[in-house]
Each structure stands twice: as C-alpha cells, then as structure tokens.
Amino acid sequence: MHQFKELIIWQKSRLFCSEIYSITSSFPESEKFGITNQLRRASVSIPSNIAEGSSRKSNKDFSRFLEIAIGSAYEIETQLLISKDLGFLKTHELENLVIQLEEIIKMTSKFKSSLKL
C-alpha cells in the first residue's frame, strides 16, 4: 500500500481540482448542472481515484484506479476545450489548465508504469 498524501500526483491533482472549482465559479449560472458540474466531478475523480487505489492490496488494483484517474483527466481536457469553444474560458486560462493537466497525466502514467504488477 502507498501513502497517497505523499504522492506528488495526488498533491498536484488536488491543487488542480481546487483550480477547476475556482475557474468554474465564473461560468454562467445556467451551466451549474451542466459543464460546471461535469468539470468539478471529473476533477474530484482524479485525486479520489489515486487515494482509493493506493489503499488496494495489489499494484494491479492500484494500476486500474490510476487508469481511471487518467481517463478523468482526458475527460476534463475535452470539457475544457468545449468550455473555451462556448466562451467560458479565455485562451490563456485554457492553456494554463491544459499544461497542468498534461503534467498530471504524464506523471500518473509514469508512476503507473513503475508499479510492479
């Protein structure tokens, strides 16, 4: 078992989640149950799956949760691009969020590949 709070991928994804909450607070009220909710739920999913997976007894199980976290990251990227298309995000906001997201994806993928299955 891994101590999830010590994992940099968990720490970074938790901070990223806070940033998603902050940025979506400026989205239109009409999107409260739409893209705002989707982005927030997917962003919470990343550190949550890392934490839950770390409690598993086997690296194979942990690897599966990391895979789900990566899937949530790609879901977020798509939703951010749609948010930009709809005019909810400025280009520099999108770029900053995508850079952070890509770093989380790369780090999680590398960590996942380092697990002895």
N, C-alpha and C positions, 0 to 999 in steps of 0.2 A: 504494500500500500504506500501511496505517496502522500506527503503533506501538501495538500492543494494550495494552502495560503502561501507556501514558499515558492510555488511555481510562477515564474515570470509571465508565462502565458495567461495564467489566471489573473494575476495582478493587472496586466495590460488590458485584458478583456473586460475586467471590472471597471477600469477607468474609462474605457471606450463606451461601455454601457451608460455610464453617467453622462458622457458627452452626447450620446444619442438622445437621452432624456432631455438634456438642456436644449439641443438644437430643435427637437420636435415640439418643444413648448411654444415655438413661434409659428408652427404650422397652423393653417386655418382650423377654426373650431369644428367646421364641417367634416374634417378628417380625423376627429378624435377617435372614432371607431373604425377608421379606415387605415390609411398608410401609417399614421402615427402609432396606432395600436400594434400594427404588424411589425414596424421597426423596433418598437420597445420590447415586444415579446421575443423577437429573434435575437436582440442584443442581450437580453437577460439569459437566453438559452446558452450562449457561448460559455460564460464563466460557470453557469449552473451545471452544464454537462461535464466540464472539466472537473468540477468539485465532486459530482456524483460518481464519475468514472474513477476518480482517484481512490474511492472507498472500496472498489471492487477487489476481489482477491486475486484475480489473474490479470496479467498485462493484456491478454486477448480481449477481455471485457473492457478494460480501460481504453484500449485502442478503438473499440467500437464507439464509445462515448466521445472520444476525440474526433472521430469521423463525423459524428452528428454535429459537434461544435463547428467543424469546418463547413459543413453543409449550411448551418445557420449563418455563417459569415458570408457565404456566397449569396444566400437569400437576402441578406442586408445590402450587399453591393447592388443587387438588382433593384431593390426598393429605393436605395439612394439615387440611382440613375433615373428611376421613374419620378422621384421627388424633384430632381433637377429639371426633368422634362416638363413637369407641371408648374415650375416656377417657385417651388417651395424652398429650394436651396440655391445659393449663389455658387458660381464655378469654383471659387477658392474654398468654400465650405466643403463642397463635394470632394475636391482634390485632397484636402486635409484628411477627411474621413476615410477616403479610399486608401491613402498612404498608410494610415494606422491599421486599417483592416487587412491590407496586404501583408503587413508585418506580422500581425496576429496569425494569419493563415500560414505563412512561411514557417514561423516558429512552432506552431502546433503540428504542422506536417513533419518538420524535422524531429520534434520530440516524439511524435508517434512512430516514426521510422526507427528511432533509437531504442524503443521498447523491445525487450527480448520476449517473443511470443512463444 
